[in-house]
């Protein structure tokens, strides 16, 4: 804690420097770090304050001969101990190891899986769910690439979400999402099961990963919409192929070729980072991977059962009977449980 107080004083000195003020990225990073340290120190001070109050109250109970005063003190100490336990838990959470990418923006990819048009319609529902959640937190959502069906479904959509701790909140959404409901295209009322895959990638800056121009093949073409019809009379769509990895990225949503190329490069950087990150994960213990899950988009993580208004996350065996609210973006209870579970697994792995 003394080291953190020293760092806080150091940051306060740095941000008063005119050179730092001119460097917006550096200034923003320092202010984020300052906010985090301040939060930890405030919680630590609260733990210390409550501990002192408990000790003082215990001493009062030992020394007083007034039965009424002792009874009041005993009631007070029960409340103080509850507050202390909660504050200590919050402090442990703040001090727990964080993913180094926690504060990154994310690039999310949602793709219809098995189930035909119903899977595409559910993919659109998931995009709406995440968009509403982002709106509620004041985050910014930007569509980078989309492929819609004639019935309003989505075969594939790639979008970015930027905001405070976006990656930390959303990173555990990667995997297969299974839906059980009666499709709008079903006349007999039978429940169908369909799947959608979700991938969550941290958005990587140009300086964080090297992409050599000679490893890229860039093709331009005209944009097309559902059914293959042309939606643009200029060659604005861009397809980038990374020849070393075989990754292909296609962007056509913007009317500008330059903007489509920029978006495609953002997606490419994220996917190349994902490949490198999987290599690093493979070097970690098999036990850790089995406990936390791989985060792979082929791993089934969740079931959305509409007839029962039920959502079940299979990784933490959590069932919530408020699917209607969740689909409107009410994700905090679910995400908080996942983050707490993942943090606990990380601490257990470190102890081993």
Secondary structure, DSSP 8 states (H G I E B T S, - for coil): -HHHHHHHHHHHHHTTSHHHHH-HHHHHHHHHHHHHHHHHHHHHHHHHHHHHHHHHHHHHHHH---HHHHHHHHHHHHHHHHHHHHHHHHHHHHHS---TTTTS-EEEEEEE-TTHHHHHHHHHHHHHHHHHHHHHTT-EEEEEEEEE-TTS-EEEEEEEEESTTHHHHHGGG-EEEEEEE--TT-SS---EEEEEEEEEEE---GGGS---GGGEEEEEE--B-GGG-B--SSS-EEEEEETTTTEEEEE-SSS-HHHHHHHHHHHHHHHHHHHHHHHHHHTS-HHHHHHH----TTSEEEEEETTTTEEEETTTTEEES-HHHHTTT--HHHHHHHHHHHHHHHHHHHH-
